[in-house]
Amino acid sequence: MASDNEPRRAAAVCRNCGTAHAVRVGPDGEIRPIGTGHGTECTCGDGDLRAISDDAAVLEDANASDL
């Protein structure tokens, strides 16, 4: 289990273009897309990302599915 000082993984959506990203959310709340090479910005150049779920919620949803 990660400590409170480590970034956590989440899914996020750009409020500008609607693109979904895998992100890391730092302990200070900063959202950074993973693997885009754009720092804290979406590939469209906008930095307004909104986290939509974290890794724990995704794992809980997957375990609860009847698939």
mmCIF file as Biopython writes it, N, C-alpha, C and O atoms, coordinates in Angstrom:
data_model
#
loop_
_atom_site.group_PDB
_atom_site.id
_atom_site.type_symbol
_atom_site.label_atom_id
_atom_site.label_alt_id
_atom_site.label_comp_id
_atom_site.label_asym_id
_atom_site.label_entity_id
_atom_site.label_seq_id
_atom_site.pdbx_PDB_ins_code
_atom_site.Cartn_x
_atom_site.Cartn_y
_atom_site.Cartn_z
_atom_site.occupancy
_atom_site.B_iso_or_equiv
_atom_site.auth_seq_id
_atom_site.auth_asym_id
_atom_site.pdbx_PDB_model_num
ATOM 1   N N  . MET A ? 1  ? 0.844   -1.184  0.000   1.0 0.0 1  A 1 
ATOM 2   C CA . MET A ? 1  ? 0.000   0.000   0.000   1.0 0.0 1  A 1 
ATOM 3   C C  . MET A ? 1  ? 0.884   1.241   0.000   1.0 0.0 1  A 1 
ATOM 4   O O  . MET A ? 1  ? 1.873   1.288   0.731   1.0 0.0 1  A 1 
ATOM 5   N N  . ALA A ? 2  ? 0.550   2.236   -0.798  1.0 0.0 2  A 1 
ATOM 6   C CA . ALA A ? 2  ? 1.336   3.457   -0.904  1.0 0.0 2  A 1 
ATOM 7   C C  . ALA A ? 2  ? 1.104   4.345   0.308   1.0 0.0 2  A 1 
ATOM 8   O O  . ALA A ? 2  ? 0.014   4.366   0.881   1.0 0.0 2  A 1 
ATOM 9   N N  . SER A ? 3  ? 2.150   5.082   0.693   1.0 0.0 3  A 1 
ATOM 10  C CA . SER A ? 3  ? 1.999   6.025   1.798   1.0 0.0 3  A 1 
ATOM 11  C C  . SER A ? 3  ? 1.319   7.291   1.294   1.0 0.0 3  A 1 
ATOM 12  O O  . SER A ? 3  ? 1.148   7.494   0.092   1.0 0.0 3  A 1 
ATOM 13  N N  . ASP A ? 4  ? 0.932   8.140   2.253   1.0 0.0 4  A 1 
ATOM 14  C CA . ASP A ? 4  ? 0.250   9.388   1.899   1.0 0.0 4  A 1 
ATOM 15  C C  . ASP A ? 4  ? 1.156   10.365  1.167   1.0 0.0 4  A 1 
ATOM 16  O O  . ASP A ? 4  ? 0.668   11.319  0.561   1.0 0.0 4  A 1 
ATOM 17  N N  . ASN A ? 5  ? 2.480   10.144  1.211   1.0 0.0 5  A 1 
ATOM 18  C CA . ASN A ? 5  ? 3.419   11.046  0.558   1.0 0.0 5  A 1 
ATOM 19  C C  . ASN A ? 5  ? 3.751   10.633  -0.866  1.0 0.0 5  A 1 
ATOM 20  O O  . ASN A ? 5  ? 4.464   11.355  -1.563  1.0 0.0 5  A 1 
ATOM 21  N N  . GLU A ? 6  ? 3.250   9.489   -1.313  1.0 0.0 6  A 1 
ATOM 22  C CA . GLU A ? 6  ? 3.540   9.000   -2.658  1.0 0.0 6  A 1 
ATOM 23  C C  . GLU A ? 6  ? 2.406   9.348   -3.610  1.0 0.0 6  A 1 
ATOM 24  O O  . GLU A ? 6  ? 1.245   9.399   -3.204  1.0 0.0 6  A 1 
ATOM 25  N N  . PRO A ? 7  ? 2.737   9.588   -4.878  1.0 0.0 7  A 1 
ATOM 26  C CA . PRO A ? 7  ? 1.669   9.835   -5.858  1.0 0.0 7  A 1 
ATOM 27  C C  . PRO A ? 7  ? 0.780   8.603   -6.010  1.0 0.0 7  A 1 
ATOM 28  O O  . PRO A ? 7  ? 1.249   7.475   -5.860  1.0 0.0 7  A 1 
ATOM 29  N N  . ARG A ? 8  ? -0.489  8.815   -6.306  1.0 0.0 8  A 1 
ATOM 30  C CA . ARG A ? 8  ? -1.382  7.694   -6.576  1.0 0.0 8  A 1 
ATOM 31  C C  . ARG A ? 8  ? -1.818  7.789   -8.033  1.0 0.0 8  A 1 
ATOM 32  O O  . ARG A ? 8  ? -1.811  8.869   -8.623  1.0 0.0 8  A 1 
ATOM 33  N N  . ARG A ? 9  ? -2.192  6.669   -8.597  1.0 0.0 9  A 1 
ATOM 34  C CA . ARG A ? 9  ? -2.646  6.648   -9.982  1.0 0.0 9  A 1 
ATOM 35  C C  . ARG A ? 9  ? -4.143  6.879   -10.026 1.0 0.0 9  A 1 
ATOM 36  O O  . ARG A ? 9  ? -4.873  6.514   -9.104  1.0 0.0 9  A 1 
ATOM 37  N N  . ALA A ? 10 ? -4.590  7.491   -11.115 1.0 0.0 10 A 1 
ATOM 38  C CA . ALA A ? 10 ? -6.009  7.769   -11.296 1.0 0.0 10 A 1 
ATOM 39  C C  . ALA A ? 10 ? -6.293  7.930   -12.783 1.0 0.0 10 A 1 
ATOM 40  O O  . ALA A ? 10 ? -5.378  7.941   -13.607 1.0 0.0 10 A 1 
ATOM 41  N N  . ALA A ? 11 ? -7.553  8.054   -13.106 1.0 0.0 11 A 1 
ATOM 42  C CA . ALA A ? 11 ? -7.971  8.421   -14.461 1.0 0.0 11 A 1 
ATOM 43  C C  . ALA A ? 11 ? -8.439  9.870   -14.383 1.0 0.0 11 A 1 
ATOM 44  O O  . ALA A ? 11 ? -9.018  10.292  -13.382 1.0 0.0 11 A 1 
ATOM 45  N N  . ALA A ? 12 ? -8.184  10.619  -15.437 1.0 0.0 12 A 1 
ATOM 46  C CA . ALA A ? 12 ? -8.588  12.027  -15.473 1.0 0.0 12 A 1 
ATOM 47  C C  . ALA A ? 12 ? -9.048  12.386  -16.878 1.0 0.0 12 A 1 
ATOM 48  O O  . ALA A ? 12 ? -8.681  11.734  -17.855 1.0 0.0 12 A 1 
ATOM 49  N N  . VAL A ? 13 ? -9.853  13.431  -16.958 1.0 0.0 13 A 1 
ATOM 50  C CA . VAL A ? 13 ? -10.351 13.930  -18.236 1.0 0.0 13 A 1 
ATOM 51  C C  . VAL A ? 13 ? -9.978  15.401  -18.351 1.0 0.0 13 A 1 
ATOM 52  O O  . VAL A ? 13 ? -10.077 16.155  -17.383 1.0 0.0 13 A 1 
ATOM 53  N N  . CYS A ? 14 ? -9.549  15.800  -19.541 1.0 0.0 14 A 1 
ATOM 54  C CA . CYS A ? 14 ? -9.251  17.201  -19.820 1.0 0.0 14 A 1 
ATOM 55  C C  . CYS A ? 14 ? -10.573 17.951  -19.961 1.0 0.0 14 A 1 
ATOM 56  O O  . CYS A ? 14 ? -11.431 17.557  -20.751 1.0 0.0 14 A 1 
ATOM 57  N N  . ARG A ? 15 ? -10.736 19.011  -19.211 1.0 0.0 15 A 1 
ATOM 58  C CA . ARG A ? 15 ? -11.974 19.808  -19.289 1.0 0.0 15 A 1 
ATOM 59  C C  . ARG A ? 15 ? -12.064 20.573  -20.603 1.0 0.0 15 A 1 
ATOM 60  O O  . ARG A ? 15 ? -13.153 20.994  -20.993 1.0 0.0 15 A 1 
ATOM 61  N N  . ASN A ? 16 ? -10.943 20.762  -21.294 1.0 0.0 16 A 1 
ATOM 62  C CA . ASN A ? 16 ? -10.925 21.506  -22.550 1.0 0.0 16 A 1 
ATOM 63  C C  . ASN A ? 16 ? -11.336 20.628  -23.738 1.0 0.0 16 A 1 
ATOM 64  O O  . ASN A ? 16 ? -12.230 20.995  -24.500 1.0 0.0 16 A 1 
ATOM 65  N N  . CYS A ? 17 ? -10.682 19.468  -23.895 1.0 0.0 17 A 1 
ATOM 66  C CA . CYS A ? 17 ? -10.923 18.663  -25.100 1.0 0.0 17 A 1 
ATOM 67  C C  . CYS A ? 17 ? -11.629 17.334  -24.824 1.0 0.0 17 A 1 
ATOM 68  O O  . CYS A ? 17 ? -12.064 16.662  -25.760 1.0 0.0 17 A 1 
ATOM 69  N N  . GLY A ? 18 ? -11.747 16.947  -23.546 1.0 0.0 18 A 1 
ATOM 70  C CA . GLY A ? 18 ? -12.438 15.707  -23.202 1.0 0.0 18 A 1 
ATOM 71  C C  . GLY A ? 18 ? -11.600 14.450  -23.296 1.0 0.0 18 A 1 
ATOM 72  O O  . GLY A ? 18 ? -12.126 13.351  -23.121 1.0 0.0 18 A 1 
ATOM 73  N N  . THR A ? 19 ? -10.304 14.580  -23.568 1.0 0.0 19 A 1 
ATOM 74  C CA . THR A ? 19 ? -9.428  13.422  -23.672 1.0 0.0 19 A 1 
ATOM 75  C C  . THR A ? 19 ? -9.210  12.803  -22.299 1.0 0.0 19 A 1 
ATOM 76  O O  . THR A ? 19 ? -8.980  13.513  -21.320 1.0 0.0 19 A 1 
ATOM 77  N N  . ALA A ? 20 ? -9.283  11.476  -22.231 1.0 0.0 20 A 1 
ATOM 78  C CA . ALA A ? 20 ? -9.023  10.759  -20.983 1.0 0.0 20 A 1 
ATOM 79  C C  . ALA A ? 20 ? -7.538  10.441  -20.880 1.0 0.0 20 A 1 
ATOM 80  O O  . ALA A ? 20 ? -6.886  10.155  -21.884 1.0 0.0 20 A 1 
ATOM 81  N N  . HIS A ? 21 ? -7.012  10.491  -19.670 1.0 0.0 21 A 1 
ATOM 82  C CA . HIS A ? 21 ? -5.593  10.231  -19.421 1.0 0.0 21 A 1 
ATOM 83  C C  . HIS A ? 21 ? -5.421  9.375   -18.184 1.0 0.0 21 A 1 
ATOM 84  O O  . HIS A ? 21 ? -6.205  9.475   -17.240 1.0 0.0 21 A 1 
ATOM 85  N N  . ALA A ? 22 ? -4.397  8.534   -18.184 1.0 0.0 22 A 1 
ATOM 86  C CA . ALA A ? 22 ? -3.906  7.934   -16.951 1.0 0.0 22 A 1 
ATOM 87  C C  . ALA A ? 22 ? -3.020  9.003   -16.324 1.0 0.0 22 A 1 
ATOM 88  O O  . ALA A ? 22 ? -2.191  9.605   -17.006 1.0 0.0 22 A 1 
ATOM 89  N N  . VAL A ? 23 ? -3.194  9.239   -15.025 1.0 0.0 23 A 1 
ATOM 90  C CA . VAL A ? 23 ? -2.461  10.311  -14.357 1.0 0.0 23 A 1 
ATOM 91  C C  . VAL A ? 23 ? -1.906  9.836   -13.027 1.0 0.0 23 A 1 
ATOM 92  O O  . VAL A ? 23 ? -2.304  8.801   -12.492 1.0 0.0 23 A 1 
ATOM 93  N N  . ARG A ? 24 ? -0.979  10.621  -12.514 1.0 0.0 24 A 1 
ATOM 94  C CA . ARG A ? 24 ? -0.517  10.480  -11.135 1.0 0.0 24 A 1 
ATOM 95  C C  . ARG A ? 24 ? -0.979  11.736  -10.405 1.0 0.0 24 A 1 
ATOM 96  O O  . ARG A ? 24 ? -0.839  12.852  -10.903 1.0 0.0 24 A 1 
ATOM 97  N N  . VAL A ? 25 ? -1.529  11.527  -9.217  1.0 0.0 25 A 1 
ATOM 98  C CA . VAL A ? 25 ? -1.968  12.643  -8.383  1.0 0.0 25 A 1 
ATOM 99  C C  . VAL A ? 25 ? -1.024  12.694  -7.197  1.0 0.0 25 A 1 
ATOM 100 O O  . VAL A ? 25 ? -0.950  11.751  -6.410  1.0 0.0 25 A 1 
ATOM 101 N N  . GLY A ? 26 ? -0.296  13.807  -7.072  1.0 0.0 26 A 1 
ATOM 102 C CA . GLY A ? 26 ? 0.670   13.961  -5.994  1.0 0.0 26 A 1 
ATOM 103 C C  . GLY A ? 26 ? -0.006  14.236  -4.666  1.0 0.0 26 A 1 
ATOM 104 O O  . GLY A ? 26 ? -1.202  14.524  -4.624  1.0 0.0 26 A 1 
ATOM 105 N N  . PRO A ? 27 ? 0.749   14.149  -3.581  1.0 0.0 27 A 1 
ATOM 106 C CA . PRO A ? 27 ? 0.197   14.398  -2.256  1.0 0.0 27 A 1 
ATOM 107 C C  . PRO A ? 27 ? -0.359  15.813  -2.118  1.0 0.0 27 A 1 
ATOM 108 O O  . PRO A ? 27 ? -1.207  16.071  -1.264  1.0 0.0 27 A 1 
ATOM 109 N N  . ASP A ? 28 ? 0.126   16.733  -2.968  1.0 0.0 28 A 1 
ATOM 110 C CA . ASP A ? 28 ? -0.373  18.113  -2.947  1.0 0.0 28 A 1 
ATOM 111 C C  . ASP A ? 28 ? -1.582  18.307  -3.863  1.0 0.0 28 A 1 
ATOM 112 O O  . ASP A ? 28 ? -2.101  19.417  -3.975  1.0 0.0 28 A 1 
ATOM 113 N N  . GLY A ? 29 ? -2.042  17.212  -4.532  1.0 0.0 29 A 1 
ATOM 114 C CA . GLY A ? 29 ? -3.201  17.291  -5.414  1.0 0.0 29 A 1 
ATOM 115 C C  . GLY A ? 29 ? -2.873  17.590  -6.861  1.0 0.0 29 A 1 
ATOM 116 O O  . GLY A ? 29 ? -3.768  17.614  -7.706  1.0 0.0 29 A 1 
ATOM 117 N N  . GLU A ? 30 ? -1.581  17.822  -7.167  1.0 0.0 30 A 1 
ATOM 118 C CA . GLU A ? 30 ? -1.191  18.102  -8.557  1.0 0.0 30 A 1 
ATOM 119 C C  . GLU A ? 30 ? -1.428  16.872  -9.415  1.0 0.0 30 A 1 
ATOM 120 O O  . GLU A ? 30 ? -1.028  15.766  -9.051  1.0 0.0 30 A 1 
ATOM 121 N N  . ILE A ? 31 ? -2.081  17.066  -10.557 1.0 0.0 31 A 1 
ATOM 122 C CA . ILE A ? 31 ? -2.386  15.988  -11.494 1.0 0.0 31 A 1 
ATOM 123 C C  . ILE A ? 31 ? -1.404  16.059  -12.652 1.0 0.0 31 A 1 
ATOM 124 O O  . ILE A ? 31 ? -1.281  17.090  -13.314 1.0 0.0 31 A 1 
ATOM 125 N N  . ARG A ? 32 ? -0.692  14.934  -12.894 1.0 0.0 32 A 1 
ATOM 126 C CA . ARG A ? 32 ? 0.288   14.872  -13.976 1.0 0.0 32 A 1 
ATOM 127 C C  . ARG A ? 32 ? -0.023  13.684  -14.872 1.0 0.0 32 A 1 
ATOM 128 O O  . ARG A ? 32 ? 0.009   12.543  -14.411 1.0 0.0 32 A 1 
ATOM 129 N N  . PRO A ? 33 ? -0.324  13.928  -16.148 1.0 0.0 33 A 1 
ATOM 130 C CA . PRO A ? 33 ? -0.557  12.822  -17.077 1.0 0.0 33 A 1 
ATOM 131 C C  . PRO A ? 33 ? 0.670   11.919  -17.155 1.0 0.0 33 A 1 
ATOM 132 O O  . PRO A ? 33 ? 1.803   12.394  -17.078 1.0 0.0 33 A 1 
ATOM 133 N N  . ILE A ? 34 ? 0.444   10.627  -17.308 1.0 0.0 34 A 1 
ATOM 134 C CA . ILE A ? 34 ? 1.522   9.651   -17.405 1.0 0.0 34 A 1 
ATOM 135 C C  . ILE A ? 34 ? 1.860   9.429   -18.877 1.0 0.0 34 A 1 
ATOM 136 O O  . ILE A ? 34 ? 0.988   9.108   -19.685 1.0 0.0 34 A 1 
ATOM 137 N N  . GLY A ? 35 ? 3.128   9.602   -19.212 1.0 0.0 35 A 1 
ATOM 138 C CA . GLY A ? 35 ? 3.626   9.247   -20.532 1.0 0.0 35 A 1 
ATOM 139 C C  . GLY A ? 35 ? 3.300   10.181  -21.682 1.0 0.0 35 A 1 
ATOM 140 O O  . GLY A ? 35 ? 3.447   9.790   -22.840 1.0 0.0 35 A 1 
ATOM 141 N N  . THR A ? 36 ? 2.860   11.407  -21.402 1.0 0.0 36 A 1 
ATOM 142 C CA . THR A ? 36 ? 2.546   12.316  -22.502 1.0 0.0 36 A 1 
ATOM 143 C C  . THR A ? 36 ? 3.713   13.218  -22.866 1.0 0.0 36 A 1 
ATOM 144 O O  . THR A ? 36 ? 3.775   13.733  -23.983 1.0 0.0 36 A 1 
ATOM 145 N N  . GLY A ? 37 ? 4.644   13.416  -21.928 1.0 0.0 37 A 1 
ATOM 146 C CA . GLY A ? 37 ? 5.753   14.330  -22.173 1.0 0.0 37 A 1 
ATOM 147 C C  . GLY A ? 37 ? 5.334   15.789  -22.104 1.0 0.0 37 A 1 
ATOM 148 O O  . GLY A ? 37 ? 6.083   16.666  -22.534 1.0 0.0 37 A 1 
ATOM 149 N N  . HIS A ? 38 ? 4.146   16.065  -21.568 1.0 0.0 38 A 1 
ATOM 150 C CA . HIS A ? 38 ? 3.635   17.428  -21.499 1.0 0.0 38 A 1 
ATOM 151 C C  . HIS A ? 38 ? 3.549   17.968  -20.070 1.0 0.0 38 A 1 
ATOM 152 O O  . HIS A ? 38 ? 2.840   18.946  -19.833 1.0 0.0 38 A 1 
ATOM 153 N N  . GLY A ? 39 ? 4.243   17.363  -19.127 1.0 0.0 39 A 1 
ATOM 154 C CA . GLY A ? 39 ? 4.217   17.834  -17.745 1.0 0.0 39 A 1 
ATOM 155 C C  . GLY A ? 39 ? 2.832   17.716  -17.150 1.0 0.0 39 A 1 
ATOM 156 O O  . GLY A ? 39 ? 2.272   16.621  -17.092 1.0 0.0 39 A 1 
ATOM 157 N N  . THR A ? 40 ? 2.272   18.829  -16.708 1.0 0.0 40 A 1 
ATOM 158 C CA . THR A ? 40 ? 0.951   18.824  -16.073 1.0 0.0 40 A 1 
ATOM 159 C C  . THR A ? 40 ? -0.167  19.114  -17.068 1.0 0.0 40 A 1 
ATOM 160 O O  . THR A ? 40 ? -1.324  19.255  -16.672 1.0 0.0 40 A 1 
ATOM 161 N N  . GLU A ? 41 ? 0.162   19.203  -18.348 1.0 0.0 41 A 1 
ATOM 162 C CA . GLU A ? 41 ? -0.843  19.566  -19.351 1.0 0.0 41 A 1 
ATOM 163 C C  . GLU A ? 41 ? -1.314  18.364  -20.159 1.0 0.0 41 A 1 
ATOM 164 O O  . GLU A ? 41 ? -0.616  17.358  -20.284 1.0 0.0 41 A 1 
ATOM 165 N N  . CYS A ? 42 ? -2.511  18.498  -20.697 1.0 0.0 42 A 1 
ATOM 166 C CA . CYS A ? 42 ? -3.051  17.551  -21.672 1.0 0.0 42 A 1 
ATOM 167 C C  . CYS A ? 42 ? -2.271  17.722  -22.973 1.0 0.0 42 A 1 
ATOM 168 O O  . CYS A ? 42 ? -1.581  18.725  -23.158 1.0 0.0 42 A 1 
ATOM 169 N N  . THR A ? 43 ? -2.378  16.766  -23.853 1.0 0.0 43 A 1 
ATOM 170 C CA . THR A ? 43 ? -1.712  16.872  -25.156 1.0 0.0 43 A 1 
ATOM 171 C C  . THR A ? 43 ? -2.274  18.023  -25.987 1.0 0.0 43 A 1 
ATOM 172 O O  . THR A ? 43 ? -1.632  18.453  -26.946 1.0 0.0 43 A 1 
ATOM 173 N N  . CYS A ? 44 ? -3.472  18.536  -25.636 1.0 0.0 44 A 1 
ATOM 174 C CA . CYS A ? 44 ? -4.040  19.684  -26.352 1.0 0.0 44 A 1 
ATOM 175 C C  . CYS A ? 44 ? -3.426  20.999  -25.879 1.0 0.0 44 A 1 
ATOM 176 O O  . CYS A ? 44 ? -3.684  22.048  -26.468 1.0 0.0 44 A 1 
ATOM 177 N N  . GLY A ? 45 ? -2.604  20.952  -24.808 1.0 0.0 45 A 1 
ATOM 178 C CA . GLY A ? 45 ? -1.954  22.148  -24.299 1.0 0.0 45 A 1 
ATOM 179 C C  . GLY A ? 45 ? -2.660  22.768  -23.109 1.0 0.0 45 A 1 
ATOM 180 O O  . GLY A ? 45 ? -2.147  23.722  -22.525 1.0 0.0 45 A 1 
ATOM 181 N N  . ASP A ? 46 ? -3.817  22.255  -22.735 1.0 0.0 46 A 1 
ATOM 182 C CA . ASP A ? 46 ? -4.563  22.775  -21.595 1.0 0.0 46 A 1 
ATOM 183 C C  . ASP A ? 46 ? -4.159  22.011  -20.347 1.0 0.0 46 A 1 
ATOM 184 O O  . ASP A ? 46 ? -3.886  20.813  -20.425 1.0 0.0 46 A 1 
ATOM 185 N N  . GLY A ? 47 ? -4.114  22.659  -19.224 1.0 0.0 47 A 1 
ATOM 186 C CA . GLY A ? 47 ? -3.723  22.010  -17.979 1.0 0.0 47 A 1 
ATOM 187 C C  . GLY A ? 47 ? -4.874  21.743  -17.039 1.0 0.0 47 A 1 
ATOM 188 O O  . GLY A ? 47 ? -4.650  21.399  -15.878 1.0 0.0 47 A 1 
ATOM 189 N N  . ASP A ? 48 ? -6.114  21.893  -17.511 1.0 0.0 48 A 1 
ATOM 190 C CA . ASP A ? 48 ? -7.267  21.735  -16.632 1.0 0.0 48 A 1 
ATOM 191 C C  . ASP A ? 48 ? -7.773  20.297  -16.670 1.0 0.0 48 A 1 
ATOM 192 O O  . ASP A ? 48 ? -8.727  19.982  -17.382 1.0 0.0 48 A 1 
ATOM 193 N N  . LEU A ? 49 ? -7.119  19.420  -15.889 1.0 0.0 49 A 1 
ATOM 194 C CA . LEU A ? 49 ? -7.489  18.011  -15.831 1.0 0.0 49 A 1 
ATOM 195 C C  . LEU A ? 49 ? -8.320  17.762  -14.570 1.0 0.0 49 A 1 
ATOM 196 O O  . LEU A ? 49 ? -8.052  18.329  -13.511 1.0 0.0 49 A 1 
ATOM 197 N N  . ARG A ? 50 ? -9.319  16.913  -14.706 1.0 0.0 50 A 1 
ATOM 198 C CA . ARG A ? 50 ? -10.197 16.566  -13.579 1.0 0.0 50 A 1 
ATOM 199 C C  . ARG A ? 50 ? -10.100 15.067  -13.349 1.0 0.0 50 A 1 
ATOM 200 O O  . ARG A ? 50 ? -10.404 14.271  -14.238 1.0 0.0 50 A 1 
ATOM 201 N N  . ALA A ? 51 ? -9.671  14.685  -12.142 1.0 0.0 51 A 1 
ATOM 202 C CA . ALA A ? 51 ? -9.587  13.266  -11.798 1.0 0.0 51 A 1 
ATOM 203 C C  . ALA A ? 51 ? -10.996 12.693  -11.730 1.0 0.0 51 A 1 
ATOM 204 O O  . ALA A ? 51 ? -11.889 13.295  -11.134 1.0 0.0 51 A 1 
ATOM 205 N N  . ILE A ? 52 ? -11.193 11.517  -12.347 1.0 0.0 52 A 1 
ATOM 206 C CA . ILE A ? 52 ? -12.526 10.906  -12.343 1.0 0.0 52 A 1 
ATOM 207 C C  . ILE A ? 52 ? -12.584 9.626   -11.532 1.0 0.0 52 A 1 
ATOM 208 O O  . ILE A ? 52 ? -13.671 9.197   -11.147 1.0 0.0 52 A 1 
ATOM 209 N N  . SER A ? 53 ? -11.432 8.995   -11.258 1.0 0.0 53 A 1 
ATOM 210 C CA . SER A ? 53 ? -11.398 7.828   -10.392 1.0 0.0 53 A 1 
ATOM 211 C C  . SER A ? 53 ? -9.957  7.580   -9.986  1.0 0.0 53 A 1 
ATOM 212 O O  . SER A ? 53 ? -9.025  8.016   -10.662 1.0 0.0 53 A 1 
ATOM 213 N N  . ASP A ? 54 ? -9.784  6.874   -8.872  1.0 0.0 54 A 1 
ATOM 214 C CA . ASP A ? 54 ? -8.425  6.508   -8.493  1.0 0.0 54 A 1 
ATOM 215 C C  . ASP A ? 54 ? -8.252  5.008   -8.646  1.0 0.0 54 A 1 
ATOM 216 O O  . ASP A ? 54 ? -9.218  4.287   -8.897  1.0 0.0 54 A 1 
ATOM 217 N N  . ASP A ? 55 ? -7.045  4.548   -8.498  1.0 0.0 55 A 1 
ATOM 218 C CA . ASP A ? 55 ? -6.771  3.136   -8.747  1.0 0.0 55 A 1 
ATOM 219 C C  . ASP A ? 55 ? -7.562  2.218   -7.827  1.0 0.0 55 A 1 
ATOM 220 O O  . ASP A ? 55 ? -7.968  1.139   -8.259  1.0 0.0 55 A 1 
ATOM 221 N N  . ALA A ? 56 ? -7.794  2.599   -6.591  1.0 0.0 56 A 1 
ATOM 222 C CA . ALA A ? 56 ? -8.560  1.756   -5.674  1.0 0.0 56 A 1 
ATOM 223 C C  . ALA A ? 56 ? -9.994  1.600   -6.152  1.0 0.0 56 A 1 
ATOM 224 O O  . ALA A ? 56 ? -10.544 0.501   -6.092  1.0 0.0 56 A 1 
ATOM 225 N N  . ALA A ? 57 ? -10.614 2.682   -6.627  1.0 0.0 57 A 1 
ATOM 226 C CA . ALA A ? 57 ? -11.989 2.613   -7.106  1.0 0.0 57 A 1 
ATOM 227 C C  . ALA A ? 57 ? -12.084 1.741   -8.351  1.0 0.0 57 A 1 
ATOM 228 O O  . ALA A ? 57 ? -13.038 0.975   -8.493  1.0 0.0 57 A 1 
ATOM 229 N N  . VAL A ? 58 ? -11.126 1.842   -9.242  1.0 0.0 58 A 1 
ATOM 230 C CA . VAL A ? 58 ? -11.132 1.027   -10.461 1.0 0.0 58 A 1 
ATOM 231 C C  . VAL A ? 58 ? -11.004 -0.446  -10.099 1.0 0.0 58 A 1 
ATOM 232 O O  . VAL A ? 58 ? -11.721 -1.282  -10.650 1.0 0.0 58 A 1 
ATOM 233 N N  . LEU A ? 59 ? -10.100 -0.774  -9.179  1.0 0.0 59 A 1 
ATOM 234 C CA . LEU A ? 59 ? -9.922  -2.163  -8.778  1.0 0.0 59 A 1 
ATOM 235 C C  . LEU A ? 59 ? -11.166 -2.704  -8.088  1.0 0.0 59 A 1 
ATOM 236 O O  . LEU A ? 59 ? -11.542 -3.853  -8.316  1.0 0.0 59 A 1 
ATOM 237 N N  . GLU A ? 60 ? -11.817 -1.891  -7.242  1.0 0.0 60 A 1 
ATOM 238 C CA . GLU A ? 60 ? -13.044 -2.328  -6.580  1.0 0.0 60 A 1 
ATOM 239 C C  . GLU A ? 60 ? -14.142 -2.589  -7.603  1.0 0.0 60 A 1 
ATOM 240 O O  . GLU A ? 60 ? -14.867 -3.578  -7.495  1.0 0.0 60 A 1 
ATOM 241 N N  . ASP A ? 61 ? -14.271 -1.706  -8.597  1.0 0.0 61 A 1 
ATOM 242 C CA . ASP A ? 61 ? -15.284 -1.899  -9.650  1.0 0.0 61 A 1 
ATOM 243 C C  . ASP A ? 61 ? -15.006 -3.175  -10.424 1.0 0.0 61 A 1 
ATOM 244 O O  . ASP A ? 61 ? -15.937 -3.920  -10.728 1.0 0.0 61 A 1 
ATOM 245 N N  . ALA A ? 62 ? -13.748 -3.446  -10.750 1.0 0.0 62 A 1 
ATOM 246 C CA . ALA A ? 62 ? -13.416 -4.648  -11.519 1.0 0.0 62 A 1 
ATOM 247 C C  . ALA A ? 62 ? -13.725 -5.900  -10.713 1.0 0.0 62 A 1 
ATOM 248 O O  . ALA A ? 62 ? -14.210 -6.883  -11.274 1.0 0.0 62 A 1 
ATOM 249 N N  . ASN A ? 63 ? -13.459 -5.889  -9.427  1.0 0.0 63 A 1 
ATOM 250 C CA . ASN A ? 63 ? -13.718 -7.047  -8.588  1.0 0.0 63 A 1 
ATOM 251 C C  . ASN A ? 63 ? -15.214 -7.271  -8.374  1.0 0.0 63 A 1 
ATOM 252 O O  . ASN A ? 63 ? -15.638 -8.399  -8.125  1.0 0.0 63 A 1 
ATOM 253 N N  . ALA A ? 64 ? -16.015 -6.215  -8.466  1.0 0.0 64 A 1 
ATOM 254 C CA . ALA A ? 64 ? -17.452 -6.317  -8.235  1.0 0.0 64 A 1 
ATOM 255 C C  . ALA A ? 64 ? -18.224 -6.700  -9.489  1.0 0.0 64 A 1 
ATOM 256 O O  . ALA A ? 64 ? -19.405 -7.038  -9.406  1.0 0.0 64 A 1 
ATOM 257 N N  . SER A ? 65 ? -17.570 -6.653  -10.657 1.0 0.0 65 A 1 
ATOM 258 C CA . SER A ? 65 ? -18.293 -6.935  -11.903 1.0 0.0 65 A 1 
ATOM 259 C C  . SER A ? 65 ? -18.610 -8.421  -12.024 1.0 0.0 65 A 1 
ATOM 260 O O  . SER A ? 65 ? -17.934 -9.271  -11.446 1.0 0.0 65 A 1 
ATOM 261 N N  . ASP A ? 66 ? -19.635 -8.700  -12.778 1.0 0.0 66 A 1 
ATOM 262 C CA . ASP A ? 66 ? -20.058 -10.092 -13.006 1.0 0.0 66 A 1 
ATOM 263 C C  . ASP A ? 66 ? -19.505 -10.645 -14.317 1.0 0.0 66 A 1 
ATOM 264 O O  . ASP A ? 66 ? -19.984 -11.670 -14.802 1.0 0.0 66 A 1 
ATOM 265 N N  . LEU A ? 67 ? -18.505 -9.983  -14.895 1.0 0.0 67 A 1 
ATOM 266 C CA . LEU A ? 67 ? -17.947 -10.426 -16.184 1.0 0.0 67 A 1 
ATOM 267 C C  . LEU A ? 67 ? -17.209 -11.706 -16.057 1.0 0.0 67 A 1 
ATOM 268 O O  . LEU A ? 67 ? -16.680 -12.215 -17.046 1.0 0.0 67 A 1 
#
